[in-house]
């Protein structure tokens, strides 16, 4: 019975991972192509994810005790529980009404701030728990990913994903996906698409052991992440792939092939940036502003302004934080600090110290383990996903970023099993 429940928990997490990173983004792209005809399908898949997660969490709590063994895993769960308790206490003492503008002016309404708390519970805290569950099972999911049938499924989803990205761009006669997605009701949806596609690409890149296939995944993913327009996704992806290539170089892979690969990467980007008649100049300027001068970038200046407001909130509420300060201040959903400081602003000093300490420790631990152990799919997968996520969380994502809990829980689980056994695939 125990073995069956553990196996079910692993398969459950595998399905949730594919749905969240692969299927749901495809449906979002489909919605944009068909004027939201498939919205209900996307909603029902989300319901399925929540139901599976609830069942999976129940199984983990009742049967799979070994998943929450080890101090680091328990500590992570305690931090999440602390945030939940702090959220509930804030909810009980909140009585104000406020005018809230959703999606920058699309939907304006006056509401009790408690309504936003309920929305946050359903949309964000529940997602934290889902990704924490998936992360705890990630090292076991590798065994499922390595089976031929399952590998074929996730590769097929990746190819369909790519086809819908191409269809989204060409069917709407736009030069890039960023322009299309930023004019939707949820104008920041391109960030979700960019992150999900990058993470899914890293999964594919980690499990495939065919050089030609990896070559295709690398360049195909670079091209489409660039077209989606999320700078954090693009540069984090490039850093992770570069680290993997550097490790392969030191593992005596042919130097000529490595140099050729790097040359082709550079050539592809030169071609992308020089085809001015086919590639939007605004997108080029946006994606290259990190190198050419970001101080004139509108998005950067807005985030810099939000960070200054966040620092003022920290000065006033440095110990316990000021949950949903941005909603109370201006009524806008999304006007929060877009980096790791947002955890301090929203939840206070203790969760911030815990989270930043775990990020720093597991960033170092995964990095050291990755370069120490050769040919481990599990370690490469956890390293690539966690490094990508940690980079984004530190530099450009807020406290609502759900993938951080995937990276932390997967790192905790890897830490526990590498201390317990040396036999990691």
C-alpha beads as a LAMMPS data file, in Angstrom:
LAMMPS data file: protein, C-alpha beads

425 atoms
424 bonds

1 atom types
1 bond types

-500.0 500.0 xlo xhi
-500.0 500.0 ylo yhi
-500.0 500.0 zlo zhi

Masses

1 110.0

Atoms # bond

1 1 1 0.000 0.000 0.000
2 1 1 2.806 2.376 0.945
3 1 1 4.713 1.616 -2.277
4 1 1 1.569 2.154 -4.371
5 1 1 0.825 5.517 -2.760
6 1 1 4.423 6.669 -3.281
7 1 1 4.266 5.601 -6.925
8 1 1 0.928 7.365 -7.356
9 1 1 2.347 10.515 -5.752
10 1 1 5.255 10.468 -8.212
11 1 1 3.049 9.940 -11.273
12 1 1 0.648 12.555 -9.955
13 1 1 3.503 15.071 -9.714
14 1 1 4.715 14.117 -13.202
15 1 1 1.276 14.808 -14.694
16 1 1 0.946 18.115 -12.817
17 1 1 4.382 19.224 -14.031
18 1 1 3.507 18.508 -17.673
19 1 1 0.125 20.222 -17.336
20 1 1 1.490 23.353 -15.645
21 1 1 4.589 23.880 -17.784
22 1 1 3.345 22.430 -21.065
23 1 1 -0.390 22.009 -21.592
24 1 1 -1.783 25.112 -19.840
25 1 1 0.580 27.515 -21.692
26 1 1 -0.401 25.854 -24.982
27 1 1 -4.064 26.475 -24.153
28 1 1 -3.277 30.111 -23.338
29 1 1 -1.664 30.479 -26.757
30 1 1 -4.657 28.721 -28.293
31 1 1 -6.949 31.209 -26.564
32 1 1 -5.056 34.105 -28.111
33 1 1 -5.405 32.536 -31.544
34 1 1 -9.133 31.810 -31.197
35 1 1 -10.376 34.787 -29.150
36 1 1 -10.634 32.798 -25.905
37 1 1 -12.777 30.013 -27.386
38 1 1 -10.940 27.445 -25.247
39 1 1 -10.985 29.344 -21.976
40 1 1 -13.220 26.774 -20.268
41 1 1 -10.835 23.965 -21.227
42 1 1 -7.978 25.841 -19.555
43 1 1 -10.133 26.410 -16.467
44 1 1 -11.061 22.734 -16.191
45 1 1 -7.416 21.688 -16.513
46 1 1 -6.585 24.065 -13.653
47 1 1 -9.338 22.428 -11.584
48 1 1 -7.826 19.024 -12.419
49 1 1 -4.394 20.245 -11.291
50 1 1 -5.776 21.469 -7.962
51 1 1 -7.694 18.223 -7.412
52 1 1 -4.657 16.068 -8.199
53 1 1 -2.524 18.228 -5.946
54 1 1 -4.962 17.880 -3.059
55 1 1 -4.968 14.098 -3.442
56 1 1 -1.187 14.082 -3.782
57 1 1 -0.689 16.195 -0.657
58 1 1 -2.991 13.878 1.301
59 1 1 -0.962 10.862 0.143
60 1 1 2.330 12.537 1.039
61 1 1 1.041 13.433 4.507
62 1 1 -0.387 9.987 5.261
63 1 1 1.953 7.524 3.529
64 1 1 5.117 8.935 1.979
65 1 1 6.883 10.058 5.140
66 1 1 10.286 9.654 3.555
67 1 1 9.499 12.579 1.230
68 1 1 9.503 14.961 4.192
69 1 1 12.476 13.431 5.974
70 1 1 15.490 15.574 6.610
71 1 1 15.782 18.893 8.387
72 1 1 15.907 20.977 5.197
73 1 1 12.566 19.703 3.853
74 1 1 10.846 20.189 7.191
75 1 1 12.361 23.667 7.502
76 1 1 11.007 24.628 4.062
77 1 1 7.522 23.416 5.009
78 1 1 7.729 25.391 8.273
79 1 1 8.584 28.565 6.310
80 1 1 5.579 28.040 4.036
81 1 1 3.354 27.379 7.060
82 1 1 4.685 30.573 8.688
83 1 1 3.670 32.540 5.580
84 1 1 0.232 30.902 5.641
85 1 1 -0.290 31.724 9.342
86 1 1 0.897 35.304 8.802
87 1 1 -1.506 35.553 5.864
88 1 1 -4.421 34.296 8.000
89 1 1 -3.621 36.712 10.846
90 1 1 -3.414 39.618 8.378
91 1 1 -6.738 38.538 6.896
92 1 1 -8.454 38.503 10.307
93 1 1 -7.286 42.025 11.168
94 1 1 -7.957 43.571 7.753
95 1 1 -11.185 45.582 7.506
96 1 1 -10.473 48.280 4.907
97 1 1 -12.187 48.855 1.583
98 1 1 -10.205 49.899 -1.452
99 1 1 -10.627 50.596 -5.147
100 1 1 -8.745 47.892 -6.992
101 1 1 -7.747 48.092 -10.643
102 1 1 -7.027 44.718 -12.196
103 1 1 -4.761 44.427 -15.244
104 1 1 -3.928 48.140 -15.388
105 1 1 -7.351 49.572 -16.000
106 1 1 -9.131 46.660 -17.647
107 1 1 -11.391 45.984 -14.667
108 1 1 -12.072 48.592 -11.963
109 1 1 -14.037 47.820 -8.812
110 1 1 -14.366 48.896 -5.197
111 1 1 -13.984 45.921 -2.889
112 1 1 -13.177 44.809 0.600
113 1 1 -9.450 44.098 0.695
114 1 1 -10.354 40.679 2.152
115 1 1 -11.639 39.704 -1.287
116 1 1 -8.109 40.042 -2.613
117 1 1 -6.837 37.897 0.273
118 1 1 -9.228 35.147 -0.817
119 1 1 -8.108 35.530 -4.428
120 1 1 -4.469 35.310 -3.290
121 1 1 -5.222 32.137 -1.313
122 1 1 -6.839 30.450 -4.311
123 1 1 -4.430 31.614 -6.996
124 1 1 -1.073 31.897 -5.239
125 1 1 -0.718 30.071 -1.912
126 1 1 -2.350 26.970 -3.381
127 1 1 0.121 27.099 -6.279
128 1 1 3.016 27.297 -3.806
129 1 1 1.807 24.031 -2.256
130 1 1 1.424 22.413 -5.690
131 1 1 4.980 23.196 -6.747
132 1 1 6.349 22.197 -3.353
133 1 1 4.736 18.769 -3.838
134 1 1 6.114 18.449 -7.374
135 1 1 9.590 19.506 -6.227
136 1 1 9.679 16.901 -3.465
137 1 1 8.953 14.242 -6.083
138 1 1 11.243 15.611 -8.797
139 1 1 14.139 13.196 -8.250
140 1 1 11.653 10.301 -8.496
141 1 1 10.024 11.845 -11.580
142 1 1 13.331 11.357 -13.425
143 1 1 12.684 7.597 -13.489
144 1 1 9.334 8.271 -15.161
145 1 1 10.866 10.740 -17.621
146 1 1 13.433 8.149 -18.703
147 1 1 10.813 5.631 -19.823
148 1 1 10.498 5.674 -23.615
149 1 1 6.744 6.164 -23.719
150 1 1 6.767 9.026 -21.228
151 1 1 9.782 10.624 -22.893
152 1 1 7.937 10.530 -26.209
153 1 1 4.934 12.248 -24.606
154 1 1 6.892 15.156 -23.139
155 1 1 8.877 15.611 -26.362
156 1 1 5.592 15.645 -28.303
157 1 1 4.224 18.315 -25.948
158 1 1 7.405 20.347 -26.526
159 1 1 6.970 20.135 -30.301
160 1 1 3.294 21.107 -30.062
161 1 1 4.344 23.956 -27.770
162 1 1 6.763 25.165 -30.462
163 1 1 4.129 24.850 -33.184
164 1 1 1.682 26.994 -31.218
165 1 1 4.359 29.616 -30.598
166 1 1 4.995 29.707 -34.347
167 1 1 1.272 29.744 -35.129
168 1 1 0.723 32.571 -32.655
169 1 1 3.327 34.683 -34.420
170 1 1 2.562 33.917 -38.058
171 1 1 -1.239 33.610 -37.921
172 1 1 -1.550 37.100 -36.440
173 1 1 0.952 38.697 -38.844
174 1 1 3.093 39.989 -35.992
175 1 1 6.879 39.972 -35.936
176 1 1 7.121 38.612 -32.410
177 1 1 5.010 36.991 -29.723
178 1 1 5.787 39.711 -27.167
179 1 1 3.762 42.328 -29.071
180 1 1 0.747 40.020 -29.264
181 1 1 0.749 38.810 -25.648
182 1 1 1.229 42.276 -24.119
183 1 1 -2.019 43.439 -25.736
184 1 1 -4.112 40.726 -24.085
185 1 1 -6.302 41.280 -21.012
186 1 1 -3.541 39.770 -18.885
187 1 1 -0.760 41.837 -20.434
188 1 1 1.987 40.205 -18.337
189 1 1 1.094 36.710 -19.537
190 1 1 4.251 36.713 -21.675
191 1 1 6.260 36.367 -18.445
192 1 1 4.387 33.177 -17.576
193 1 1 4.778 31.810 -21.105
194 1 1 8.486 32.686 -21.146
195 1 1 9.206 31.068 -17.781
196 1 1 7.140 27.960 -18.489
197 1 1 8.684 27.398 -21.920
198 1 1 12.229 27.933 -20.601
199 1 1 11.711 25.491 -17.717
200 1 1 10.093 22.922 -19.997
201 1 1 13.005 23.302 -22.423
202 1 1 15.498 22.670 -19.611
203 1 1 13.633 19.481 -18.698
204 1 1 13.801 18.288 -22.314
205 1 1 17.463 19.270 -22.623
206 1 1 18.344 17.384 -19.428
207 1 1 16.646 14.088 -20.238
208 1 1 17.675 13.795 -23.895
209 1 1 21.041 12.194 -24.489
210 1 1 21.111 12.628 -28.256
211 1 1 23.495 15.406 -29.356
212 1 1 21.482 16.310 -32.451
213 1 1 18.250 16.483 -30.436
214 1 1 19.912 18.607 -27.751
215 1 1 21.311 20.865 -30.459
216 1 1 17.801 21.404 -31.844
217 1 1 16.269 21.992 -28.394
218 1 1 18.973 24.518 -27.515
219 1 1 18.576 26.719 -30.580
220 1 1 14.835 26.281 -30.927
221 1 1 14.339 27.291 -27.286
222 1 1 16.708 30.268 -27.520
223 1 1 14.863 31.552 -30.578
224 1 1 11.374 31.296 -29.084
225 1 1 12.293 32.579 -25.622
226 1 1 13.752 35.607 -27.379
227 1 1 10.559 36.025 -29.419
228 1 1 8.375 35.761 -26.301
229 1 1 10.207 38.808 -24.963
230 1 1 10.980 37.945 -21.340
231 1 1 14.510 39.198 -20.669
232 1 1 14.819 37.400 -17.331
233 1 1 13.809 34.106 -18.949
234 1 1 16.229 34.566 -21.847
235 1 1 19.306 35.572 -19.865
236 1 1 18.701 33.039 -17.085
237 1 1 18.314 30.325 -19.724
238 1 1 21.549 31.396 -21.442
239 1 1 23.449 31.356 -18.122
240 1 1 22.208 27.854 -17.250
241 1 1 22.982 26.441 -20.699
242 1 1 26.426 28.081 -20.620
243 1 1 27.203 26.420 -17.277
244 1 1 26.130 23.042 -18.666
245 1 1 28.323 23.539 -21.745
246 1 1 31.270 24.570 -19.562
247 1 1 30.896 21.393 -17.518
248 1 1 30.753 19.312 -20.694
249 1 1 33.895 21.035 -21.893
250 1 1 35.772 19.995 -18.768
251 1 1 34.486 16.437 -19.197
252 1 1 36.721 16.086 -22.271
253 1 1 34.065 16.663 -24.883
254 1 1 35.681 17.599 -28.181
255 1 1 36.883 21.197 -27.963
256 1 1 36.278 21.798 -31.655
257 1 1 32.631 20.820 -31.333
258 1 1 32.243 23.059 -28.303
259 1 1 33.745 26.066 -30.085
260 1 1 31.590 25.328 -33.127
261 1 1 28.476 25.204 -30.946
262 1 1 29.285 28.558 -29.338
263 1 1 30.008 30.039 -32.770
264 1 1 26.653 28.839 -34.103
265 1 1 24.862 30.342 -31.065
266 1 1 26.521 33.697 -31.754
267 1 1 25.730 33.421 -35.472
268 1 1 22.053 32.722 -34.830
269 1 1 21.738 35.786 -32.608
270 1 1 23.598 37.949 -35.130
271 1 1 21.150 36.809 -37.813
272 1 1 18.163 37.458 -35.535
273 1 1 19.336 40.956 -34.654
274 1 1 20.304 41.888 -38.219
275 1 1 17.100 40.852 -39.977
276 1 1 15.505 44.218 -39.315
277 1 1 12.751 43.703 -41.881
278 1 1 11.608 40.503 -40.178
279 1 1 12.410 41.166 -36.527
280 1 1 10.857 43.994 -34.545
281 1 1 13.388 46.698 -33.672
282 1 1 11.580 47.449 -30.413
283 1 1 12.002 43.842 -29.329
284 1 1 15.702 43.973 -30.212
285 1 1 16.119 47.125 -28.153
286 1 1 14.204 45.633 -25.249
287 1 1 16.076 42.330 -25.162
288 1 1 19.491 43.959 -25.649
289 1 1 18.915 46.876 -23.275
290 1 1 20.636 44.902 -20.499
291 1 1 23.834 45.160 -22.572
292 1 1 23.360 48.425 -24.478
293 1 1 22.064 50.542 -21.594
294 1 1 19.077 49.648 -19.444
295 1 1 18.716 53.055 -17.766
296 1 1 16.549 54.280 -20.641
297 1 1 14.285 51.219 -20.543
298 1 1 10.718 52.004 -19.438
299 1 1 10.171 48.664 -17.696
300 1 1 13.449 48.974 -15.784
301 1 1 12.634 52.504 -14.626
302 1 1 9.179 51.418 -13.456
303 1 1 10.627 48.497 -11.495
304 1 1 13.277 50.781 -10.026
305 1 1 10.522 53.114 -8.833
306 1 1 8.609 50.196 -7.307
307 1 1 11.752 49.053 -5.525
308 1 1 12.193 52.492 -3.935
309 1 1 8.603 52.325 -2.659
310 1 1 9.255 48.811 -1.387
311 1 1 12.346 49.946 0.514
312 1 1 10.246 52.649 2.174
313 1 1 7.763 49.945 3.222
314 1 1 10.649 47.912 4.661
315 1 1 11.838 50.908 6.691
316 1 1 8.365 51.347 8.179
317 1 1 7.546 47.651 8.683
318 1 1 10.970 45.984 8.712
319 1 1 10.078 43.270 11.242
320 1 1 6.642 41.956 10.289
321 1 1 6.267 43.358 6.774
322 1 1 3.194 44.930 5.214
323 1 1 1.230 42.320 3.284
324 1 1 -0.276 43.603 0.015
325 1 1 1.254 47.042 0.569
326 1 1 0.950 47.758 -3.156
327 1 1 -2.812 47.151 -3.118
328 1 1 -3.326 49.403 -0.117
329 1 1 -1.069 52.099 -1.550
330 1 1 -2.423 52.492 -5.080
331 1 1 -5.026 49.810 -5.779
332 1 1 -3.005 48.151 -8.531
333 1 1 -2.417 44.433 -8.709
334 1 1 1.239 43.942 -9.589
335 1 1 2.804 47.140 -8.248
336 1 1 5.169 45.267 -5.957
337 1 1 8.954 44.952 -5.802
338 1 1 10.128 42.700 -8.631
339 1 1 12.989 40.952 -6.866
340 1 1 13.702 38.925 -3.744
341 1 1 13.161 41.986 -1.493
342 1 1 9.424 41.570 -2.088
343 1 1 9.421 38.714 0.468
344 1 1 10.652 41.169 3.102
345 1 1 8.065 43.778 2.114
346 1 1 5.164 41.330 2.195
347 1 1 6.020 38.779 4.904
348 1 1 8.607 40.432 7.131
349 1 1 12.221 39.885 8.128
350 1 1 12.116 36.259 9.339
351 1 1 10.690 34.647 6.155
352 1 1 12.983 36.834 4.050
353 1 1 16.102 35.677 5.923
354 1 1 14.948 32.047 5.720
355 1 1 14.229 32.230 1.983
356 1 1 17.388 34.119 1.004
357 1 1 19.490 31.751 3.146
358 1 1 17.977 28.679 1.477
359 1 1 18.473 30.184 -1.986
360 1 1 22.137 30.961 -1.245
361 1 1 22.852 27.555 0.297
362 1 1 21.161 25.448 -2.378
363 1 1 22.556 27.581 -5.180
364 1 1 26.030 26.755 -3.862
365 1 1 25.231 23.117 -3.016
366 1 1 23.631 22.296 -6.390
367 1 1 26.430 24.082 -8.236
368 1 1 29.117 22.121 -6.388
369 1 1 27.274 18.811 -6.829
370 1 1 26.656 19.402 -10.527
371 1 1 30.325 20.006 -11.305
372 1 1 31.463 17.172 -9.035
373 1 1 29.303 14.277 -10.263
374 1 1 29.365 13.173 -13.902
375 1 1 26.498 11.988 -16.084
376 1 1 23.652 12.291 -13.572
377 1 1 20.377 13.231 -15.242
378 1 1 18.758 13.915 -11.868
379 1 1 21.471 16.292 -10.694
380 1 1 21.567 18.138 -14.027
381 1 1 17.783 18.487 -14.007
382 1 1 17.618 19.842 -10.454
383 1 1 20.650 22.072 -11.054
384 1 1 19.329 23.568 -14.294
385 1 1 15.796 24.188 -13.009
386 1 1 16.891 25.536 -9.622
387 1 1 19.618 27.793 -11.045
388 1 1 17.202 29.286 -13.576
389 1 1 14.568 29.835 -10.887
390 1 1 16.971 31.233 -8.269
391 1 1 18.377 33.744 -10.771
392 1 1 14.906 34.951 -11.679
393 1 1 13.700 35.073 -8.065
394 1 1 16.681 37.144 -6.933
395 1 1 16.705 39.617 -9.808
396 1 1 13.291 39.989 -11.421
397 1 1 10.409 38.072 -9.820
398 1 1 8.221 38.855 -6.817
399 1 1 6.788 36.982 -3.841
400 1 1 4.031 35.600 -6.098
401 1 1 6.614 33.617 -8.123
402 1 1 5.481 30.001 -7.630
403 1 1 8.497 28.255 -9.173
404 1 1 10.706 29.218 -6.213
405 1 1 8.937 26.541 -4.163
406 1 1 9.629 23.989 -6.895
407 1 1 13.342 24.841 -6.841
408 1 1 13.652 24.890 -3.048
409 1 1 11.751 21.647 -2.454
410 1 1 13.586 19.831 -5.273
411 1 1 16.912 21.055 -3.857
412 1 1 15.926 19.946 -0.344
413 1 1 14.972 16.517 -1.658
414 1 1 18.210 16.190 -3.652
415 1 1 20.226 17.283 -0.604
416 1 1 18.559 14.619 1.544
417 1 1 19.051 11.780 -0.941
418 1 1 22.654 12.649 -1.822
419 1 1 23.504 12.643 1.888
420 1 1 21.700 9.324 2.277
421 1 1 22.966 7.516 -0.820
422 1 1 25.486 8.034 -3.604
423 1 1 23.318 6.222 -6.165
424 1 1 21.638 9.163 -7.879
425 1 1 20.820 8.558 -11.541

Bonds

1 1 1 2
2 1 2 3
3 1 3 4
4 1 4 5
5 1 5 6
6 1 6 7
7 1 7 8
8 1 8 9
9 1 9 10
10 1 10 11
11 1 11 12
12 1 12 13
13 1 13 14
14 1 14 15
15 1 15 16
16 1 16 17
17 1 17 18
18 1 18 19
19 1 19 20
20 1 20 21
21 1 21 22
22 1 22 23
23 1 23 24
24 1 24 25
25 1 25 26
26 1 26 27
27 1 27 28
28 1 28 29
29 1 29 30
30 1 30 31
31 1 31 32
32 1 32 33
33 1 33 34
34 1 34 35
35 1 35 36
36 1 36 37
37 1 37 38
38 1 38 39
39 1 39 40
40 1 40 41
41 1 41 42
42 1 42 43
43 1 43 44
44 1 44 45
45 1 45 46
46 1 46 47
47 1 47 48
48 1 48 49
49 1 49 50
50 1 50 51
51 1 51 52
52 1 52 53
53 1 53 54
54 1 54 55
55 1 55 56
56 1 56 57
57 1 57 58
58 1 58 59
59 1 59 60
60 1 60 61
61 1 61 62
62 1 62 63
63 1 63 64
64 1 64 65
65 1 65 66
66 1 66 67
67 1 67 68
68 1 68 69
69 1 69 70
70 1 70 71
71 1 71 72
72 1 72 73
73 1 73 74
74 1 74 75
75 1 75 76
76 1 76 77
77 1 77 78
78 1 78 79
79 1 79 80
80 1 80 81
81 1 81 82
82 1 82 83
83 1 83 84
84 1 84 85
85 1 85 86
86 1 86 87
87 1 87 88
88 1 88 89
89 1 89 90
90 1 90 91
91 1 91 92
92 1 92 93
93 1 93 94
94 1 94 95
95 1 95 96
96 1 96 97
97 1 97 98
98 1 98 99
99 1 99 100
100 1 100 101
101 1 101 102
102 1 102 103
103 1 103 104
104 1 104 105
105 1 105 106
106 1 106 107
107 1 107 108
108 1 108 109
109 1 109 110
110 1 110 111
111 1 111 112
112 1 112 113
113 1 113 114
114 1 114 115
115 1 115 116
116 1 116 117
117 1 117 118
118 1 118 119
119 1 119 120
120 1 120 121
121 1 121 122
122 1 122 123
123 1 123 124
124 1 124 125
125 1 125 126
126 1 126 127
127 1 127 128
128 1 128 129
129 1 129 130
130 1 130 131
131 1 131 132
132 1 132 133
133 1 133 134
134 1 134 135
135 1 135 136
136 1 136 137
137 1 137 138
138 1 138 139
139 1 139 140
140 1 140 141
141 1 141 142
142 1 142 143
143 1 143 144
144 1 144 145
145 1 145 146
146 1 146 147
147 1 147 148
148 1 148 149
149 1 149 150
150 1 150 151
151 1 151 152
152 1 152 153
153 1 153 154
154 1 154 155
155 1 155 156
156 1 156 157
157 1 157 158
158 1 158 159
159 1 159 160
160 1 160 161
161 1 161 162
162 1 162 163
163 1 163 164
164 1 164 165
165 1 165 166
166 1 166 167
167 1 167 168
168 1 168 169
169 1 169 170
170 1 170 171
171 1 171 172
172 1 172 173
173 1 173 174
174 1 174 175
175 1 175 176
176 1 176 177
177 1 177 178
178 1 178 179
179 1 179 180
180 1 180 181
181 1 181 182
182 1 182 183
183 1 183 184
184 1 184 185
185 1 185 186
186 1 186 187
187 1 187 188
188 1 188 189
189 1 189 190
190 1 190 191
191 1 191 192
192 1 192 193
193 1 193 194
194 1 194 195
195 1 195 196
196 1 196 197
197 1 197 198
198 1 198 199
199 1 199 200
200 1 200 201
201 1 201 202
202 1 202 203
203 1 203 204
204 1 204 205
205 1 205 206
206 1 206 207
207 1 207 208
208 1 208 209
209 1 209 210
210 1 210 211
211 1 211 212
212 1 212 213
213 1 213 214
214 1 214 215
215 1 215 216
216 1 216 217
217 1 217 218
218 1 218 219
219 1 219 220
220 1 220 221
221 1 221 222
222 1 222 223
223 1 223 224
224 1 224 225
225 1 225 226
226 1 226 227
227 1 227 228
228 1 228 229
229 1 229 230
230 1 230 231
231 1 231 232
232 1 232 233
233 1 233 234
234 1 234 235
235 1 235 236
236 1 236 237
237 1 237 238
238 1 238 239
239 1 239 240
240 1 240 241
241 1 241 242
242 1 242 243
243 1 243 244
244 1 244 245
245 1 245 246
246 1 246 247
247 1 247 248
248 1 248 249
249 1 249 250
250 1 250 251
251 1 251 252
252 1 252 253
253 1 253 254
254 1 254 255
255 1 255 256
256 1 256 257
257 1 257 258
258 1 258 259
259 1 259 260
260 1 260 261
261 1 261 262
262 1 262 263
263 1 263 264
264 1 264 265
265 1 265 266
266 1 266 267
267 1 267 268
268 1 268 269
269 1 269 270
270 1 270 271
271 1 271 272
272 1 272 273
273 1 273 274
274 1 274 275
275 1 275 276
276 1 276 277
277 1 277 278
278 1 278 279
279 1 279 280
280 1 280 281
281 1 281 282
282 1 282 283
283 1 283 284
284 1 284 285
285 1 285 286
286 1 286 287
287 1 287 288
288 1 288 289
289 1 289 290
290 1 290 291
291 1 291 292
292 1 292 293
293 1 293 294
294 1 294 295
295 1 295 296
296 1 296 297
297 1 297 298
298 1 298 299
299 1 299 300
300 1 300 301
301 1 301 302
302 1 302 303
303 1 303 304
304 1 304 305
305 1 305 306
306 1 306 307
307 1 307 308
308 1 308 309
309 1 309 310
310 1 310 311
311 1 311 312
312 1 312 313
313 1 313 314
314 1 314 315
315 1 315 316
316 1 316 317
317 1 317 318
318 1 318 319
319 1 319 320
320 1 320 321
321 1 321 322
322 1 322 323
323 1 323 324
324 1 324 325
325 1 325 326
326 1 326 327
327 1 327 328
328 1 328 329
329 1 329 330
330 1 330 331
331 1 331 332
332 1 332 333
333 1 333 334
334 1 334 335
335 1 335 336
336 1 336 337
337 1 337 338
338 1 338 339
339 1 339 340
340 1 340 341
341 1 341 342
342 1 342 343
343 1 343 344
344 1 344 345
345 1 345 346
346 1 346 347
347 1 347 348
348 1 348 349
349 1 349 350
350 1 350 351
351 1 351 352
352 1 352 353
353 1 353 354
354 1 354 355
355 1 355 356
356 1 356 357
357 1 357 358
358 1 358 359
359 1 359 360
360 1 360 361
361 1 361 362
362 1 362 363
363 1 363 364
364 1 364 365
365 1 365 366
366 1 366 367
367 1 367 368
368 1 368 369
369 1 369 370
370 1 370 371
371 1 371 372
372 1 372 373
373 1 373 374
374 1 374 375
375 1 375 376
376 1 376 377
377 1 377 378
378 1 378 379
379 1 379 380
380 1 380 381
381 1 381 382
382 1 382 383
383 1 383 384
384 1 384 385
385 1 385 386
386 1 386 387
387 1 387 388
388 1 388 389
389 1 389 390
390 1 390 391
391 1 391 392
392 1 392 393
393 1 393 394
394 1 394 395
395 1 395 396
396 1 396 397
397 1 397 398
398 1 398 399
399 1 399 400
400 1 400 401
401 1 401 402
402 1 402 403
403 1 403 404
404 1 404 405
405 1 405 406
406 1 406 407
407 1 407 408
408 1 408 409
409 1 409 410
410 1 410 411
411 1 411 412
412 1 412 413
413 1 413 414
414 1 414 415
415 1 415 416
416 1 416 417
417 1 417 418
418 1 418 419
419 1 419 420
420 1 420 421
421 1 421 422
422 1 422 423
423 1 423 424
424 1 424 425
